[in-house]
């Protein structure tokens, strides 16, 4: 048998996992992830175990050092993976944690093959990309699906990009070897030009032609567009793309991405997928999800405005909010839980820093203020200005990661009187390094490279009884171990609270409400509840654990405080 044949034999499906590949055509940002996650929800609802893997095109090893304005919110996983935001969609729709095995990049794949080559893993063969790179992609895909009934494989980018051809080649080989266990869904765009007022199918036809040129015939086409794909368009696409009209699925724009699963279910998309995979069609019950959507669309009792003091918004002439997707979704879930209409005001931190009237007016009109994740110097003084405003005017405040660090700096400066206090990230020469570097040791953090380290993933925290933080977790039964006052949250940061300043800040009324079990790290801070209605900040990222049907307690109680203050 040839070397090629031996390698192919190694990846034959031996554990009966079914693989559903989801690719995209025409343009990026179309909604492959939401489509795949929605299908996953429907399949899981029918009693199947479902997982996923996202295959990215870039050479980065993970998403951690990519500009969030370029690539959106980095989704932080329980095991410390910094991943594409689509993994957040999978967690929210499937209700299951994902991690390193659910994420592959070309950087990971090429690095592994090169390392294997150095270690003589291929027996002295000439290691060509056309053979060995797809094999490594297939190995990762198989590993992700191990032990599950169905694995969703989302291919990053669009069909026709030279860098992602290896993923399509991986599909082609897997389909060849296990035709009944593998199928391909192609998500495309049906534009509606304003001067024509008709959905156009030609971009879809050309995208499928690109797939055909790689030896791939899609099993389904999911048509994204402003409007539902009508029968005429379905018939035309079916004819030109060599498929049945029933296998062209409409996925039109809707008010919320959480409406997508019922839209797909109405077209029996999950049933059709199961039939093509030769799996039994089990009973479907979307009652709980449909109730969630009804609440989403119903009139609410309260109305509030939340100002997010942000720095990752502008891209050219456009402003995007993808950099804060997990935070936005967490607030939406909490607003639903508290029966509130919520308006989010994205206030540029740099504009607050410059004291621009519109930015200050937006901030001062808000019922609550949030300072989220951030890095570096730009906009820092604007964020600190917002924290001062929230503290002095008793506006409910929530600080997340950088929002905790800067709240500590603000208190040191303006309450304790340590003028010039700062974080060494911004001012290495500050006379009062409230936030500082910690020892460069694996004991404390994940070493990511030369001179680069972070605390990544889930870490335990002990909450101080009687504090606001403790009351929140107790009320919602959210402790990991209530007897020990122990919680667990995800972390993603490089700098820490300087323990030398604990006593001077606490003597001035600063409350350290959460620390690591060994008392080395300050994890949560707050102001006394008799001094401020809600001033809480955490070094962690609760936004990455909030789910549609199970919103995170911190966001729920923050919204309650905002509502109470706004209605007084």
N, C-alpha and C positions, 0 to 999 in steps of 0.2 A: 504494500500500500504506500502511496506517495506521502510525503511529509504533510502536504495540504490535507489529504484525507485523514491522516492520523489526528491532526489538530481539530478538524471538524468533528470527528467521532467523540473527542473529549467533551464537547459541549452539547451533546445530544441530551434532550430533556429526560431526566431519570426520575424526577419526583412529581411529574404531572402538574406542575404549575402552568397556568395559562398566561400568556404574555400579550398585552394589548398595547401596541405602539401608537402614540399620538404625535403626529407631525403637524407642521404649519406651513401655509403657503401665502404668497402675495405680500404680506407685511408682518413685522414683528409687533408684539404687544396685542395680539389679536384675541387672546383668551384661551390658548391651549391649556394652560394650567387649570383654569376654572372649569373648562369643559371636561378635562380628565378627572379632576377632583369631584365634579358633580356626578359623572358616570360611576366613579368609585363609591360615592355615597349610595347610589341606587343599587349597585351590585352588593355592597355590604348589607344594605337593607333587606336583600333577598336571602341573607344567611351565609354569604360567602366571606371568607377572610381575604382582605384586600390590602395590598401595600403598593408602593410606588418607587420609582427612581427617576430623577431628573438628570438628563445628560446635557451638560453645558458645552459650549463651543470654545470657550476661552482657555488660555494657557495658565491662568491663575490656578493655584492648587485649591483655593476656596474663594468665597465672595468677600472675605473679610477686608481686603485692602483695595476694593473697587470703590470709586467715587459713588456715593449713594444717589447723587443727582443723575449720574449716567445709568445706573443699573437698579435703582430703587432700594427699598429697605432690605438690609441684610437680615435674614431670618436666623435667629439664634436657637439652636437645638439643645436638648437636654444633655447630650453627650459632648457639647462644646463646639459642634460644627457651626461655622458661619456660612450660611447657604443662601441660595437664591430665594426671593420672596415667594416663589411658587410652592416651596416646601411648607410655608405658613398656610397656604390654601389647603394643602393636603391634611395638615394637622386639624385645621378648623372644620373641614368637611367630613373627614374620616373619623375624627375624634381619637386619633392614635398618634403617639409620638414617632417622629422620624429622626434620622441622624446620619452618620457618616456613610452607612451602607445604602442610603437613599439618594446619594448625590455623587455624580461623576463629572469631572471636567477633562478636557483634552490634556490639560497640564498634568493631572493625576495619571492619565492613561499613558502618555508618552514617557513620563518620569518612571513609571513602573517597568515599561518595556526596556527602556535604556538601562535601568538598574539590573534587570534580569539578564540583559546582554553582557554587562560587565561581570556578572556572577556566573556566566557560562550556562545559563538555564536552558538555552536552546541547542545545546550540543554542537556548537561550532557552525550553525547554519548562518547563511546570509540573512540578516533580519531586515526584511522589507516592510514598509508601512502597509502595503496593500493586504498583507496576510496577517501580520502579528498585531497590528493596532486594532483592527476589528475584533480579533480573538480576545484581546484584553477587555474591550468594551463588553463583549458577550459574557465574559467571566464575571464582570461586575453586575451585569443585568441579572444573570442567573443567581448570583449570591444575594441580591436584593430580594428576589422572589422566593428564596428557599423557605419552605415551610408554610407558604401561603397558597390559597387557591388561585388567586389572580394577582398579577403584578402589572401595574400601569407604567409604561415607559414613555416619558415625555421627552421628545427631542427638541433641544433648544434651537433657536433661529428659524429659518425658513428653508424649504426645499430649493436647491439650486446654489446654496452657498458652498464654496469649495471646502471650507474647514469642517463641515459636519457630515461630509460624505461617508465617513467611517461608521457613523451610527446607522445610516440607511443600509450600508453594506452588512452591518451586523444583523439588521432585521431581515435582509434578503436571505442570508445564510440560515438564520433560525427558522424562517418560513420554509425554506427548502428541506430542512431536516425534520421539522415537526409541524407540518401544515395545519393539522387540526388543533394545535395548541397556541397558534400565533395569528394575530390579525392586525390590520393597520387602519387607523382612523386619520383622515386628513382634514384639518381645520383650515378653511379658506375664507376669503373675504368677498362679499357681493356688494360692490359699491353702488351708491344711488346718486349719480351726478345730478346736481340741482337743475341743470339746463335740459335734462332728459326726463327726470322723475320716473325712473325705471331701474330696478335692480339689474345689474349687468353680470352675466355669468362667464364672460370671456377670461377674466383673471383666473378663475377657478379652473377652466379648461386648460389654460397654459400651465398652471401649477401642476395639474395631474399629468400633463405631458412630460414635465420635468421628472416626476416620479417614475413614469413609464420608461424613460430613458435610462433609469438606474435599475430596471428590471423589477419594478414594484407596481402592482395594481392595488389601489386602496380598496378595502372592504366597505368603508363608509366615508362619506363626505359630510362634514358638519359645516353648514353655511352660516357665517357670522355676517350681520348686516344691521342697518338701522331698523329694517322691517322684516317680518317673517318671509321666508323663501316660499313663493307661491308654486302651484302645481306646474305652471308653464316653465318656470325656471328649473324646477326639479326634473321635468321631462327632458329639457334641453341638455342639462348636465349629465343625466343618466345616459343619454344617447351618445354624446361625444366622449364620455369617460368610461364607456363600456361597463355599465353597472345598472342595477335595478333602481327605479325611481324611489322605492321604499327605503333604499339605503342612503338617500340624501336627506339629512336631518337639518331642520331649521333651528338656529340658535340666535334669535334676534336680540337687540338691545333691550334691557329692562331696567327698572329702577334700582334693583339691587342684585348683586351676583348670587345671592342666596335664593333667588327665584328660578335660577337655571335648572336645578334638579327636577322640579315638577314639570317644567317646560319640556325637558328631554323625556321624562316619564310618560307624558301625554302622547308622545310619538312612539312609545314602546321601544325606545332606544336600547335600554338595558336588556329587554327581552330578546331583541334581535341579536345583540352581542352574544348572549348566552346560547342562542340557537346555533350561531356560527362557530362557537367554541364547543358545541356538543355537550353542554351542561344543562342539567334540569332547571326549568323555570320554577323557582320557588315563589311562595306568596310574598307580595309586596305590601307594606304598610307605611305610608308616609305621613301618618296623622300628626305625629309630634313635630315633624319638620314643617308641615303645612300650617300648624298652629303657630309656629314661630314666625312664619311669613305673614300670617294674618295680623299678628301683633305688630310686626314691622310696618305694616301699611295702615294700621288703625290710627285714629285720632288719639293724641296724648293729652294727659292732664296738665303737664307742666311744660314750660319753655325756658331754656337757658342758653347762654352764650359762653363758650369756652375759648380763651385765647391761648394758642400754642405759640410760644416764642421760638421761632424756627430759624435755621440757617441754611438748610439744604432744600431750596425751592426753585431757584432760577436756572434755566437752561436756555441760553440764547435769549430770544424774545418771549419765551414761554415760561410759565410757572407750573410746576408739577408738585403733587403731594405724595407720590409713590415712595419717597424717602421715609415716610412716617405711616406706612400702611398698617402695621401691626398695632400701633397706638390708636389710629383712627378706628380700626375695627373693634378694638377693646372698648373704646368709648361708646361706640354704637351699641354694643351688646349691653353695656351698663345702662345706657339711656333707655333701652327697651325694657330692661329689668325694673327701672325706676319710673317708668311711664312718662318719659320726658322727650319732647322735641328738642333737639340739640343743634345749635348752629356753631360750627367751628370757625374761628377767626385765626387765620395763619398770619402772624405778625412777624415781619422780618426783624431779627435781632439787630442787624446792622442799622436799620432805620430807627429803632428805639435808641440805639447808641448815639445816633446823630440827632436825636430828639426831633425827628420829623413829625409834624403835627398829625398827619393821618395815622401813623403808626401808634402814637401815644393815645390818640382818640379811640382807636380800635381796642387797645389794651385796657383803657379805662372804662370802656363800655361793657367789658366782659364780667360775667358773674363768677368766673373761675379762671385761674392761670396755671398753665403747665409749662415747665421747662424740661424738654426731653433730652434724649441722647445727643451728644455732640463731641467734636474733637477740635483741638486747636484754638487759636487766638481770635479768629474772626467772629465778631458779634458777642464776645464774652461780656463786655461791659454793658451791652444792651440787655443781656440775660440777667445780669446782676441788678440792673435798674428795675427790671420787672419783678424780681424777687423782693427787692426793697419795697416796691409799691404794694405787693401782695401782703407782705408782713405788716407794714404800717397801717394799711387800710383794711386789714382783717378780711382780705379776699381769699377764699379757699385756694390753697396752693398744693400742687403735686409736683415733686421733682423726681426725675428718673435718670439715674446714673450721673451724667454731668450736672443734672438739675439738683442732685444731692450735694455734689462737690461744691458747686457755686453757691448753694444756700449756706453751706458751712463758711465759705469765704465771706459772704455778705454779712453773716452774723458776727464773724470775727472783726470785720472792718467797722461796722456801723453800730454794734451793740457793745462789744468788748472794747472797742477803740484801738484795735491793732491796725493802724493806718499802713497801707501798702501790703496788707495780707493778700495772698494769692495762691494759685496752684503753680507748681514748678513747671507744669506743662506749658504755661503761658509766660511765666516770668521766673526763670531759673535762679535769678538773683534776689527774689523777694525776701525781705527781712523776716517775714512770718509765713513759712511754707505750710499752710493749713492742709494742703493736698500735696503729696510728695511721691517719689519713687519708693518702691519697696525692694528688698533684696532680689537679685536676679537668680532665683533658684526654682527648680521644679517643685520643691516643697510648697511653694506659694502660688505658682502660676504655670501656664502653658508656655514653653519656649517655642516661639514661632520662627525664629531666625536669629541671625547675629544682631544682638542688641535689641531684639524685639520680643516682648513677652506680654501676656495678658492673662487675666483670670477669665476662663471661658467655661460655660456650661453650668450645670446645677451645683450649688453650694448650700450647705446648711447654715442656719442662723438661729440664734436664741433670742427670743423676744422678752423684754422686761415687763413683768406683770403690772397692770394698772395703766400702761401707756395706751395711746390711741391705736398703735399698730397691733398690740396684743388683743385689744378689744375687737378689732376688725376680724382678725383670724379666728378668734374664739366664737364670735357671732356666727360666722359662716362655716364653722367646723372645718377649717382649712389647715389645721396643724398637721405636720408629718408625725409628730408625737406630742400630744397636748400635755402629757405628764411632765415632759421635759421642756415645754414651751418652745418646741422645735419646729421650724418651718424650712422649706427648701424653695429657692428661686434661682432663675438663670442669671448669669453674669456675663458681661462683655466689656471689660475696661482695663486700663493699664495703670492708672494712678489711684492712690488710696488716701483716706483720712490719716493725718499725722497724729499718732497717739500722744505726742507731747502736748497737744493743744486740747486734749479732752477736758482736763480739770478747769483751765481758765474759761472755756466756753460753757461748761456745765455750771460753774459758779455764777455765771451771768444769766442762767435760765435755759440754756440749750439742753435739750433732752436727747440722749443717745438711747434709743429704744430697741436697737437690735445689734448684736455683735456675732462674730463667728464663734463656734463652740469653744475655741481656744482663747477667745477674747482678744485676738490679734487684729482683726478687721472690724471697723465700724461699718455696719450694714444698713441701719436705718436711723434717721434723726427726725425730730419733730419739735414743735413748740408746745408748752403746757396748754392743756385744753381750756383752762380758765383765762388764758391770755390771747388765744386765737382759736376760732371755730374749727379750722382744719388746716394745719400746716404740717405736711408729712413729705418726707423725701427718702428714697431708697437707692442704694448703690446697685440694686438688682433691676431686672427687666420683667416685671409682671405682665407686660403687654404681650409677651411671647407665649403665655400660658392661658390666655383668656379665650374661651370658646363660645360659639353662638348660643348654645343651650346651657352653658355654664360659665357666665362672666366672672372675671377675677374679682374677689372681694374688695381689693383696694379701689378699683374703679367704681364699683357699685357704691361703696361708702363715700367716695369722693363726690360722686354725682348727688347722693343724698344731701351732703353738706352744701353743695352748690345750690341745689333747689331750695333748701332751708334758708340760706342767706339771701337768695334772690327774691324770696317771697315775704321776707320780714319787712 
